[in-house]
Amino acid sequence: MKQHAREFFHVPPARGHRIPALRVAAGIVIPLAALVLMGRTDLTVYAVFGALTGVYGRVEPHWLRLKHQTFAGIIMACSVVGGVALAGSVSDWGLVALSTVIAGVLSLAADYLRLRPAGPFFYLFAFTGSASIPFRGALWEAALTTAGSVAVVLFLGFAGRLRARHIDPRRGLREAEHPAWRRMVVHAGRYTVAIGAAGSLATLAGLGHSYWAMVAAAAPIAAADATRGLVRAVHRTVGTYGGVLLTALLLTVDWRPLQLAVLLAALQFVGEVFVIRHYSIALVFMTPVALMMTEFVAAKPASVLVTDRAVETTIGASIAFIVILLTTREQRRSGRPAAPVQGPIGNVLSGTAYAAPSDQSAKTA
């Protein structure tokens, strides 16, 4: 316990994090600024979801990053299209049921494809968020916006490799073996139970954004072992509380659309700088992005947003905490950590959500 407390207040140096963070921020601000200038702020939410593809493979070699971001972008686009297609036509309980099944399937897909960040967290956010936001445009417009945003991310992620004279794709595509299917199925089962329980409890409570509870439950499950999962649940709760306070402060300003686009990119940049180093600090800056990305199309009172987010994050993180405790009892008794469901690059406090850069990979632009 004392060791975890000391780790909570320790922030490692920002070695090798700024360039990947800058890429992610650029992937957000470019499509958002384009849509604002075109007068299509109704599509900005889908552009942000597509831009979140940039968090995948952030410290991997260029060819491996391109491979993983392509897979992640396809899944992200499908998640958005599925959510938009169901928007306004699915009940709260229907959304919980669909999200539970989808999370389990996408957990298997993400582990099989060895995508990092691990698990269905971002895809679930894209699906549930798109299904919960009213959209009067055509489905193809949302799909094209997401795909265009993904294309920007792919270009930014591979741009550094274009400077090289000799390109050998085989050198940058080496990956670890696939995880054992049994481990992947158990991992997917944890997601299914935690997300289903969190969504059900939030719906029974009559909260306005029950999908936030499901997303909050997904994040800690990605951790590689029991200790990291439990610690990550605490970090998510504490960081989100700080994030909702920052959101309340930011919502006192009447942001113009272009200013809001730059603000969201800047917040995501700071969050990405800290996400491997200290998950709670990262969430202080990432939470306003999740809360304020809908301000382009459906502004809501700050009190409603921050209250719902705080309560539902507590529900989701608590459910995840319980699920991890119940499903890892044998592991904790033996005192051995579970073998991580991940690729060759190790992870730190945030579990398998983000890969920590090694000396070599951190230099990859």
N, C-alpha and C positions, 0 to 999 in steps of 0.2 A: 504493500500500500504506500509506504513512504517513497519507494522507488518511483512509482507511478506519479506521485505528487511532485517529486523533483523533476521528472520528465515533462510534466505538464507546463512547468514554468521555464523550461529550457528551450531556446529557439536556436537551432543550428544555423551556421552561416549560409548565405544565399549563393552558394557556388553552383554555377551552371543552370540556374532556374530562370534567369531573366529573359534569355532569348526564346525559350519555349513559351513563356508567359506572353511575350510580345507578339509571337505568332498567333496565339489564341485570341488576344485582344484585337489584332488586325483583322482576323477572320470574322470578328463580330462587327467592328465598326464599318468595314467596307460595304457589306451588303445592307446594313442598316442605313447608312448615309445615302446609298443609292435609292433605296425605297422611299426615304423621307423626301429626297429631291424630286422623285417621281410622283409624290403625293399619294403613295400607297402605304400609309402607315398601318392599314388593316392587315398587312402581310408581315409586319415586322416580327411578330412572335415566331412565325415559322422560320424566318431567317435566323433568329437566335438559336432555335433548336438545331438547324442545319449547321450553324457555326460551332456548336458544341462538339461536333466531330473532331475539332482541332485538339481536344484534350487527349485523344487517343494517340498512342505511340509517340508521345511528346519528346522522349529522349532516345528513341530508337534510331538506328541507321536509316538513311533516306529511303532505300528500297523497301525495307521492312515496314517503315512508317507508311509509305504509300500503299502497301498491301493491306495493312491493318486499318488505315483510315478509309480505304475504299470499302472494305467489308462493313466497317462501322457506319459509314455514310449511307450505304444501302439500307442497313437495318434502321437507321435513324429516319430516313425518308419514308420507309414503309410504316414506321411507328406514327409519324405525323399524318400520313394519308389515312391510316386506319382510324386515328383519333378524329380527324376532321370529318370523315365519312359517318362517324357515329355521333358527332356533336348534335345535341338537341334531340336525339332519338333514343337514347339509352338512359335508363333510370340509374339512380345512385347505386342501388344494389347490383344492377346489371354491370355497371362500370367496375365495381369491386370484384365481381366474379370474373369478368374478362381480364382485368388487370392481374389477378392472381394466376390465372392460367398462362397468360402471356409472359409474366415474369419468370415462371418456371421454365417455359420453353426457351426464352431468350437467355436465361442463365446457362442452359446447356449449350446453346449456340455460341455464346461469348467465350465460354471455357474451351469449347472444341476449337474455335478459331484463334484462341489465345490472345484475345483482345485485352488491352490494358488502357484505361481503368477496367477492372474486372466486374463481371456481373451485369444485370439489366438496369442499373440505376438510371442512366441518362435516357435510355430508350423508354423506360417506364415513365419518366418525367415527360418526355415528348408525347407519348401516347395519351396519358391521362390529362396533361395540360391541354393538348389540342382538342380532346373530347369535351373539355369543360369550358372552353372559350367560344362564345358565339361568333360565327363567321358567316357572312351573307354572300361571299364571293363564290366562285366556282372551285371545285375540288382541284382541277388541274392547275389553278393559280397557286394554291398552297403547295402542291407537289413541285411545281416548277421553281417556286421561291426556295423551298428547302434544298432541292437539287442544285440550284445555282449557288446557294450558300456553301454547300458541300464542295462544289467545284472550286470555289475560292480557297477553301481550306486545303484541298489537295494541292493546289498550285503553290500556296504558301509553304506547305510542308515539304514539298519537293524542290522548291526554288533553289535552295542552297546546293543541291547536287548538280544542277544545270551548269554550274561554273566549272565543273571538273572536265578535263580533257578525255579521260578514259572512264567509261561507265561499264561496270560488270555487275549486272543485277544479281548474279548468284552469290556474290560475296556478302551482300547485305540481307539475304533472305534466310539465314540459318536460324532455326528455332529449336527449342527443346521439344521432346516428345510430348504427345498428347497426354493429358492427365488420365488416370484410370477412370473408366466409365462409372464405376461404383461411387468414387469420390465425387464426380461431377453430379451424379443423380442425388446423392445426399445433400450436396451444396444447393442444388435446385430445390430440393424439398424444404430446406430452411427458408429460402426466399418465399416459397409458396405459402407456408404456414404463417410466417411473420407478416407478409403483405396482406394476406387474407384476413388475419386477425386484426391488424391495425386498421384496415379499411372498414371492416365490419363495426369495430368499436367507434370509430369516428362517425360513421353513418348513423349508428344508433344514438349517438350523442347529438345528432342534428347539426353538426358543424358545417360551415359553408364551403369549405375546401377540403373534403375528406381525402382527396388524392394526395395532399401534402403528408398526411399520416402514412400512407403507403410508401411514398418516396422516402420519408424519414426512416421507415423500417428497413428499406432496402440497403441503405448505406452501410450500417455496421456489419451486415451479414457478409459483405465482401472481404472482411478481414481474414487473414490466413489461419489464425488459430484463436482459441477461446479468449486468451488474454487480450490480444489486439482487438478482437471484436467487441469485448466489453468496454475496453478503454475508448474505442472509437465511438461507441454509443454515448458515453459521457461527453466526449469532445464535441460530438454533433449537437447535443442538447445545449451545452454551455456556449458554443460558438453561435448557434442560432439565436439564443437570447440576445447576445451582443449584436447580432445582425439585424434583429427586428428593431432594436433601439436605434441603430444607425439608419434604418429605413424610415422610421418615424421622423427622424431629424431631416432626412433628405426630402421627404414628402411635404415638408413645410414650404419648399421652394416650387414655384410654378415653372417647371422645365419646358422649354420649347422642344419640339421633336428632335431636332439635330443635336441640341445640347444633351438631351436624354440619351441619344445614341452614343455620344462620346463618353458620357458618364458611365453607362453600362459597360463599355469596353474598358474604361479605366478601372472600374471596380473588379471586373473579371481578371484584369492584368495583375492587380495586387493580390487577389485571391490565389491565382496560379503561382505567383512567386512563393507563397507560404504553404501551398497545399501539401507538399511533401514534408516541409520542415515543421509545420505546426497546424494540424487540422482545424483546431478551434479558431485560430486567428484567420485562417483562410475563409472559414464560414462567416465570419463577421462581415467580410466584403462580398462573398458570393451570395449570401442570403438576399441582400437588396436587389441583386440582378434577377433572381427568381421572382421576387415580389413586384418589382417595378417594370418588368418586361411587358406586362399587360397594360401599363399606363398609356401606351400609344393608342389602344383601342377601347379599353374598358376601365377607366379610372374608378377607383373605389376609395372610400374613406380610409385614412391611415389607421385609425383605431381598429377597424374591422380586419384589415390585412395583417397587422402585427399581432393582434390577439389570436386570430385563427392560426397563424403560423406558429406562434409559441406553443399553443395548446396542442396542436396536432403533431408538432415535432416531438413534444414530450410523450405523447401517446405512441407514436411510431418507434422512437428510440427505446422506450420502456418495453414494448412488445419484443423488439429485436433482442434486447438484453435478456429477457426471459427465455426466448427461443434458444439463444446461444447457450445459456446456462443449462437448459434441459437436454440439449442435444450433444453436449460435449462433456458430460459428467465423467465418463470413462477416461477420456483423454486427460482431464484435470487430475483424476485420481492417480493415473500413471505418472503424471508430472512431465509428460513429453508433449511437445507441440505437434499439431497436425502438419502433415506435409502440405505445403501451400499449393493451391490450384493456380499456377501461374507460369510465366515464361522464364527466360534465363536471367532477367534483371531483377534484383531483390527489391523488397519494399520495406518501408519503415512504419511509423506510427499509424498511417492511414490504411494499414492492412494492404490488401491487393488492389486497392482502388487506384493508386498511382505508382508507377515504377520509379524508384529513386535512381538518379543518374550515377553511373560509374564514372571514373576519371575519363574514360574514353568516350562514352556516350554523351556525357555532358558537353563535350566540345562539338557535337554534331549540330549544325545549324539547320 
